Amino acid sequence: LATLGHLPEPLRLVLRPLVVLPPDLTRLAEVTLLAAGFREAVRLAEKLSAFLSLEGELGPSPPACRAALLREVVGRAISILFTPMPQWDPLLAKSRPSPRTTFFLGLEEEPAIVKALCLSPLLSGPECPRLHHVWDLLRGIFPSTTLQTPDPPAFARLQSVLVTQLHEDKLHPDPQFLSIAGQLFQALGSAPSVLLLGPPGSGKTTTWQMLAKALSRLAANEAAALVRKTNAHVTAAPSSFVPVNAICVWPNGLSVAEFLGSLEEGIWQDGVLSRLLQRAATSALAGGLGAGSAQQWVVLDGTASAVWVE
């Protein structure tokens, strides 16, 4: 920088200083909501931006791009606002405005934003003081909307089944282990892939194995309850857990060509990982996305290698 004045003019232009500023969340939210047709875009954008800004001041939180999170929340709110309610009863709907009327009056826009925030990673996770503070902040910024805390029971049931599964496998249900399993469950709900790090013997393999067994067990219990309610002609809520099909591979026991694939005489030969991903995708398509479908986990166990980890 001290010798910048002595550089040739072309190089001086190449090295011109740049300033990178964080995006204006209020303007970004307002434009996105306006593009989606929200009548209350300006007011909701200010509230949404204030919530995200104040949430970041509550202390350490999982790293997340606020702009990407904002787009995710708005996209989910749009899907909530335009998705028709299941089992719509015209007799019960006579006393309330039609969905089209409520949309044009803007009556359902704020509840849709709040519901989308409730389903975001900011408000889902293991119980902790910070999570309670975030809920209090949401109630303070959106006081006119009735907040329903998402089924605390979801995590409570998961932890209960985890404890049962650990006892059956002759393992101790350590509170820290249960917390880490809950964090893994949360991460898998918002990311297509997760990297577990820790020294040997720290419980990485046991964590994902117990979580997979617990989720499959919960899914089986909910499926059985759904069958009983259906036989009794009782309306049942959709299942919140799905079974897990997990395949574990040790990449360090294979060569790069065997694991990832290779080009032989101009023809690409799939490796173990490629075949597993194709099989998982085929199983997901065959099972569909409805009740009874299973998650497909491909677990790469062992020391991460720079050759294949990216």
N, C-alpha and C positions, 0 to 999 in steps of 0.2 A: 504493500500500500504506500510505503514511503517513496518508492521509485515509480509510482504510477504515472507521474508527469513526464517521465523520460521514455515511455513506451511508444511504439509506433501507433499511428491513429487507428488502423484496422484492429490491432490487438487491444487497444484502449476501448473500442466499441464492444468487443467480445467480452471484456471484463467489466462492463458497466454494472453498477450496483443495482440490486433488485430488492424490493421490500415485499415480504409475504405477510399478509394479514389474515386473521381468522375470518370466516364468512359471517356476514350479518344474519344471524338466525331469524330475527324478526322479519326482515325483508324476504329471506328464503322461504319461511313458513307462509307468509302472506301471498307470495306469488304462487306457491304450490297449491294452497287452498283455493285461491281464486281460479286457478286453472282447472281445479276439480269441481268448481261450481258452488263453493260454499258462500252463503249469503253473509255470514258473520266472519269473513276471512280476516279482516283487520283486527277485530277484538280477540279472536281465537289465536291469531299469530302472536299477539303481544303476551297473552297468558302462557302459551306454549313456550315461547322464548324465555319468559321470566322463570318458568318452572325448571327448564333445562339449565339456566344460568345459576339459579339458587341451589339446585341439586348438586352442581359441581363444587359448591362451597361447603358442603356438609362434611367433607373429609375424603379420604382415599376411597376410590370406587374402581370397579373394573374398567380398564381403558376402553373407551369407545369413541368413535368419531361422532361428534354431536350432529354434524350435518347429515351423515348417513342414518343416525338414529332418528333424526327429525323426519327424513323421507320415509323411513320404515313406519313410524307412527302415523303419518299422514296417509300413507298407502293402506295401512290396516284400517284406519278410520273410514276411508272411502269404501273399502269392502264391507265394513260393518253397516254403513249407512245405506248402501244399495243392495245388500243381501236380504231377500225376503225372509221373514221369520217362519220357521217350520211349524206345521200344524196350525195354520192360520184359520181361525174360526170366524166366519162373517157375522155370526150372532153376537160374539163378544166384541167385535170391532165396530159395531154400530155406534156405540157411545163415545168413541174416540176418533180423532181426525184420521183420514186416510194417510198411508205412507207418503203419497205424493204431496198432500197438503202440508203435512208436518215438515217435509223437506223444504218446500218453498217458503214456509214460515220460519225456517231455521230452528225449529224446536228440538230437532234430534241431532244437531251438529255438535254441540258441546258434549252431550253424553257419549257420542261416538268417539270424540277425541279422548275423553277420559277413559273409556273402555279400552281404547288402543294403547294408552299409557299404562293401564293396569296389566296389559298383556306383554308389555315391553320388558327387556332385561333389567331395566331400572327397578321394577317392582315385583320381580320374581326371583326367588332365591331362598336360601336358608334363613331362618329367623335370626335377626341380629339387631342391635340398637339402631344401626344406620338405616335399616329397612323401615323401622317404625318412624324414624324422622322423615324419610321420603314420603311415607303415607301421610303424615301430618302436614307436610308441605303441599301435597296434592290437595288435601282437604281445604287448606288455607287459600290456595289460588283458585280452586273451583268449588266455592262454598255452595253454589246453588244446585249442584249436581249430586244426586244421591250416590255415594260410593259404597260399593259392595266389595269388601276385601275378598280376593280370589280364594276360594276354598282353602283355608289354611290346612284343612284336612288333607289336601293333596300331598304336601310334604310330610304331614304327620303320619299319614297312612304309609307313605314310602319308607319313612324311618322305622315304623313299627314292623313292616314286613322285612326290612333289612335286618333288624334285631333278631327276628325269628329265623331268618335264613342263616345268619351268623351262628346262632345257637345250634342249628341243625348240622352245620359244617364244623362244629367244635371250635369255633372262633369267638374271641371276646369282642363284644360290641362297644368298642372305645368311642367316646363322644367325638373325638377329633376325626376318627375314621368316618363316622356317620355324617359329619359336617362336610368332609371332602367328597363323599359319595353324593351328597346333595348338590354340591357345587358342580360336580361332573354332570349330574342330571340336568342342571340348569344350562351348562355350557353346550351340551349336546342338543338342547332345544333351540339354540340360536346360532349354531355354527355347524357346517357340514363335516368338519374335522377338528379333533382336539388332540393336543400333545401333552402327555403326562410326563412330568420330569421328577426325578428323585433318585437317591442312591439305591444300590441293590438292597433288597430286604425292607424297603420303606412301605410296601403294600400297594404298589401300582397295579400289579396284575390282579391281586385280590379285590381291589376296589372295583375295577370294571366287571370282573366276574360276578361279584355279589350284586352289583347294580343290575346286570343283565338278568340274573335269576330273579331278583325282586320285581323288576318290571314285568317279566313274563308271568310271575305268580299273581301280581295285581291284575294283569290283563285277563288271566284265566278266571280269577274271582269275579271280575266285573262282567265277563261274558256269561258266567253261570247265573249271576244275579239278573242280567238282562233277559236271559231265557225264562227265568222264573216269573219276572214281571210281565213278559210278553204272554206267557201262558195264562196269567191271571188278568189279562187285558188291562194292565196298568201302564201308563205312559212312563217310559224310562229315559233318563238323560243319556246322551252318547258317552261312550267309554272315553276316559281321559288317559288311559294307559294302553300301550300296545306291546305285544310280545317282541322278543329280541332273538334274532338268529345271528350268532357271533361265530366268526371264523378267525382263528389266530394263526399268524405266520411269523416265522423267525427269519427275517431277510438276511441276517448275517451268515446263515447257513447255506445261502445260495449265491451264485455268481450274479453279476449285474445282468448278464444276458438271460440267465434263468429267471431272475426276479422281475425285471422290467421288459425283457424282450430284446430281440436283435434283428438286424437286417441280413438275411442270408440269400445270396444270389439275386438280389433285387426284390426279394419278397420278405415282408415283415412277418416275423414269427412272434406271436404273443408270449409274454412271460407269465409267471404265476400270478402276479398282481393284476395284470390286464384281464386274465381269465376269471379271476375272482370278482373283479368289478363288473365284468359282463354278466356273470352268473347272478350277482346281487341285483343288478338292474333288471334282468329278466324276471327274477323272483318278485321284485317290487311291482313290475308291470302285470305279472300274472295274478298277484294277490290284490291289486287295486289299492285304492286309498281309503276305502271304507272300513267299517268295523271288521275286526279279525285280521287286518293286514299286519305285517310284521316289519319291524325295523331290521335293516341289514347292516351289521357291524363287521368291518374288516379291520382287525387289530394287528398292528405290526409291533411285535414284541422284541425287545433287545436294545442294544446300544445304537443310538442314531448315528448313521454314517452320512458324511457329506456327499457321497456318491449318489444316494437315492433319496435322502430325506426331503429334498426340494421338489 
